Amino acid sequence: MSGGQKICMTDSVGRMLFSVPDGDIIRMLYGNGEDYFAVCHYLDETHAEIDGVRYAVREFAQRMERNKISYAPA
């Protein structure tokens, strides 16, 4: 983990859900009961690299909502 940066995870309209430290892991829960763990890296206040893919945090939230995947700190 580097420099104490925190990634503020939001929902698709920008309401903060939780934050995770740079380099930490989130758990994604799929509708079929399976789960997946992804490493998150801070890019800037509104962007993060999640499982190797760069996202605007709200874009990630929209994608998760569209695919009916919930997520939380691991």
C-alpha positions, 0 to 999 in steps of 0.5 A: 500500500502506498502513501495512505491514499484511499479509494472512495467507492460510490454508487452510480449517482456518486453517493459514497458507499465505503473506502478502501486503501490503495492496494486493498481488495474488494469482494464482488458478489454475483447473483448466482452466489459466486464471488470474486476478489479484485485488487484496487489501486488509487489513480486519483480522486475519481479514478481507480484501477480495479482488477487491472482495469482503469475506471472512473469510480462511478462508471465502475458502479454503473457497470456493477449495477447493470450486471447486478453485482454487489461489492464491498471491502474484503 
